[in-house]
Amino acid sequence: MHGLSGRCAGIRTLDGSFQSISDVQAEKEELLVALANQAVAQDAADVVILSGAPLAGLAVKVRDRIPVPVVDPVAAAVRQAETLAVLKPRKAVAGTFRRPDPKPTIGLAEPLAAIIEHRSPKEGTS
């Protein structure tokens, strides 16, 4: 829709079983570097984005062995949240980021129904 698929170089997967979840980084660091460099060479990747919780924090360890920027999505998300907290942006009242219009509900728990319908929860209802 936005041409993203044409700009994605490719996806590389760390295959194989791991001895333990705590050893994923140690076991797969060299393979990760090789796959990232393969994406740069074969697909002209401009950036490597590591995904999956076991790879969190690994970007700092491998970035000097990969010739393009390496992004750790967990670190990026934390920075984004910190930035938004500091900027204190105004809530949108118009446009696609504004709160959706109220909608009628059937069969939802009262607190959730109240949020979706934009009203105060009924007292004494659980």
Secondary structure, DSSP 8 states (H G I E B T S, - for coil): --SHHHH--------S--S-GGGHHHHHHHHHHHHHHHHHHHH--S-EE--SGGGTT-HHHHGGGSSS-EE-HHHHHHHHHHHHHHH-----SSSTTS-------SS--HHHHHHHHTS---TT--
